[in-house]
């Protein structure tokens, strides 16, 4: 009862005073709680948009053109690392500038970040636009006609400019997250997704262009996000357009050096985890890929709540780190680890018990998911949940270089282990190899080589 009462005290709109350390701690938890609730609403709005688009677009576009749309829509997430890690670096820079109480410094970081996002987004758009003119789309997508290839080329050109906008909009949200206003960022994302509902309906009602559908979805959301974030920043006096060039130069070294490390972590993560389906398809075949995909999506119901829970803590850790509040960092990490493990383990057990039946109902018995595959996912997911909690702590306290080394070590060990395990045990072996490589590299290196560095932000004898 007391624990529930303590939790409910953070679910309020009015902020806590910042006059004592206890009140600042309570305010961080309040903002994190609001951020988690807003994230749930934003995710539901995003899922609804996907369901609506698939329901309306699939019959109208047909399998081939719908596949083209789905591919470009997925690329927006896959290529997110092309922001060169600046978005993630901004979270820590903004958090430290906010904690300093220096509004001029905060304005400089905001404007420098926006300038670099705009420059990187523009460069990415130009590169993708040039590539879209040269790529043989008809052959690449195995399209049925040259006409379909021409439309795909046009869609690729449209996507290239929308992707540049997406880099700016995603980075703009990171500015709010760095200010511990993730609830604002998620609320804006929810509004953007909801606006895309009628835009998607109108785009399909007045035509069946893949490019127009991309504009209605990705473009509408990006433009609204940029507009609302800039409006909030202007109201808070954090925009100084005339100083854009100066702020860009001032922030260059900090953003690009830290961003480059985040970039390597992102690329390493994409290689270490993102290649699983391709690897499985080339070794074990499509049947194993189907079972793996279903099991993986089932266990998202165990891993995503952990991501939502910890996501809003990144800026809280960063703010506490800037203020040298070691007690908050230590207590928060301990609690988030315990709750993340409890959620990951509890939901994994439920999915292990009912997973076979759920998979059968979900796929109408078309795909058989072996119990052994569910079992290794049930073992891997709690480990992943703990890693998520630690990962946000490392991001918030600026421990990025060590993450970079550990992720690279994971890739070096995991890829050959996955190939070997997949050859002998298919999808089950692949997941088991992932868990084993993760334990050796992440648990092993963080617990030995980098143990002092990991614990430093929580220790009384911490060096600045």
Secondary structure by P-SEA (a helix, b strand, c coil): caaaaaaaccccccccccccaaaaaaaaaaaaaaaaaaaaaaaaaaaaaaaaaaacccccccaaaaaaaaaaaaaaaaacccccaaaaaaaaaaaaaaaaccaaaaaaaaaaaaaaaaaaaaaaaaaaaaaaaccccccccccccaaaaaaaaaaaaaaaaaaaaaaaaaaaaaaaaaacaaaaaaaaaaaaaaaaaaaaaaaaaacccaaaaaaacaaaaaaaaaaaaaaaaaaaccccccaaaaaaaaaaaaaaaaaaaaaaaaaaaaaaccaaaaaaaacccaaaaaaaaaaaaaaccccaaaaaaaccaaaaaaaaaaacaaaaaaaaaaaaaaaaaaaaaaaaaaaaacaaaaaaaaacccbbbbaaaaaaaaaaaaaaaaaaaaaaaaaaacccaaaaaaaaaaaaacaaaaaaaaacccaaaaaaaaaaaaaacccccccccccccccccccccccc
